[in-house]
Amino acid sequence: MEERDYIKVFSGTFIIVQLAMDRLESAGINAVVKEESGLGRHSGFSSANSGYQELYVSREELDFAIPIIEAVKADLEV
């Protein structure tokens, strides 16, 4: 798995990213989560983005993932 084969489709807090990931996986799309604040936490530093994560899907699944991500975003807008 090379990083260039994956596209970021969503970013947010742990809970919201997990919601998006669950919906993607329910549709048979494999998603990968990258936590931006991990390095800072391990080295003893804190970040304003603590708990901030990014969600990636493969290029091949991107067209299927976009409508699902858009639906998650729409559900969050109240």
HELIX and SHEET records of a PDB file:
HELIX    1   1 GLU A    3  ASP A    5  5                                   3    
HELIX    2   2 PHE A   14  SER A   26  1                                  13    
HELIX    3   3 GLY A   38  HIS A   42  1                                   5    
HELIX    4   4 ARG A   59  GLU A   61  5                                   3    
HELIX    5   5 LEU A   62  LEU A   76  1                                  15    
SHEET    1   A 3 TYR A   6  THR A  13  0                                        
SHEET    2   A 3 TYR A  52  SER A  58 -1                                        
SHEET    3   A 3 ALA A  31  GLU A  35 -1                                        
END                                                                             
